[in-house]
Amino acid sequence: MRTWQVERRKRTRHLIELGGLVVKAGVVDLAGDDRATIYGALLWAAEKLQSDEREKALALWTAKGKQAFEAERASTNLTATQDHPYGA
């Protein structure tokens, strides 16, 4: 496989993962799948990251994201344990 193909696949995977986060966060459903609304929300976040509130926003968003990932992980582990006939 050529280098440009590998790089293109990496980029595609990265974009798919980022889009998955938008869906996972519920933004797509909450915005009624309105691209302008979603884009506007992302632009607002980008403005926050370019402002003097950058560090505060990053800290808040990082904490919320980590908390959500951990809650999902705990929920997935709990469900897997409950679904397994002999426990974990």
C-alpha positions as CSV (number, residue, x, y, z in Angstrom):
1,M,0.0,0.0,0.0
2,R,1.3,3.4,-0.8
3,T,2.2,6.0,1.8
4,W,-0.6,8.4,0.7
5,Q,-3.1,5.6,1.0
6,V,-2.0,4.8,4.5
7,E,-2.2,8.5,5.5
8,R,-5.6,8.9,3.9
9,R,-6.9,5.9,5.9
10,K,-5.5,7.2,9.1
11,R,-7.1,10.6,8.5
12,T,-10.4,8.9,7.6
13,R,-10.4,6.9,10.8
14,H,-9.6,10.0,12.8
15,L,-12.5,11.9,11.3
16,I,-14.9,9.0,11.8
17,E,-13.8,8.8,15.5
18,L,-14.4,12.5,16.0
19,G,-17.8,12.3,14.3
20,G,-18.6,9.4,16.6
21,L,-17.9,11.6,19.6
22,V,-20.4,14.2,18.3
23,V,-23.0,11.4,18.1
24,K,-22.0,9.8,21.4
25,A,-22.4,13.1,23.2
26,G,-25.9,13.3,22.0
27,V,-25.3,16.5,20.0
28,V,-26.7,15.1,16.8
29,D,-30.0,14.1,18.3
30,L,-30.3,17.2,20.5
31,A,-29.6,19.5,17.5
32,G,-32.1,17.6,15.4
33,D,-29.2,16.6,13.1
34,D,-29.0,20.3,12.0
35,R,-25.5,20.8,10.6
36,A,-25.6,24.5,11.0
37,T,-26.4,24.2,14.7
38,I,-23.7,21.6,15.3
39,Y,-21.1,23.6,13.4
40,G,-22.2,26.7,15.3
41,A,-21.7,24.9,18.6
42,L,-18.3,23.7,17.5
43,L,-17.3,27.3,16.5
44,W,-18.5,28.5,19.9
45,A,-16.2,26.0,21.5
46,A,-13.3,27.0,19.3
47,E,-13.9,30.7,20.3
48,K,-13.7,29.6,24.0
49,L,-10.4,27.9,23.3
50,Q,-9.1,31.1,21.6
51,S,-10.1,33.3,24.5
52,D,-8.7,34.1,28.0
53,E,-11.1,31.4,29.3
54,R,-9.2,28.6,27.5
55,E,-7.7,26.9,30.5
56,K,-10.9,27.0,32.4
57,A,-12.9,25.6,29.5
58,L,-10.3,22.9,28.9
59,A,-10.3,21.8,32.5
60,L,-14.1,21.7,32.7
61,W,-14.5,19.9,29.4
62,T,-11.7,17.4,30.2
63,A,-13.2,16.6,33.5
64,K,-16.7,16.1,32.0
65,G,-15.3,13.9,29.2
66,K,-13.3,11.7,31.6
67,Q,-16.3,11.4,33.9
68,A,-18.5,10.4,31.0
69,F,-16.0,7.9,29.6
70,E,-15.6,6.4,33.1
71,A,-19.4,6.1,33.6
72,E,-19.7,4.4,30.2
73,R,-16.9,2.0,31.1
74,A,-18.4,1.2,34.4
75,S,-21.8,0.7,32.8
76,T,-20.4,-1.5,30.1
77,N,-18.5,-3.6,32.6
78,L,-21.6,-3.9,34.8
79,T,-23.7,-5.0,31.8
80,A,-21.1,-7.5,30.7
81,T,-20.9,-9.0,34.2
82,Q,-24.7,-9.2,34.4
83,D,-24.9,-10.8,31.0
84,H,-22.3,-13.4,31.7
85,P,-23.9,-16.6,33.2
86,Y,-21.0,-17.1,35.7
87,G,-20.3,-13.4,36.6
88,A,-17.1,-11.7,35.5
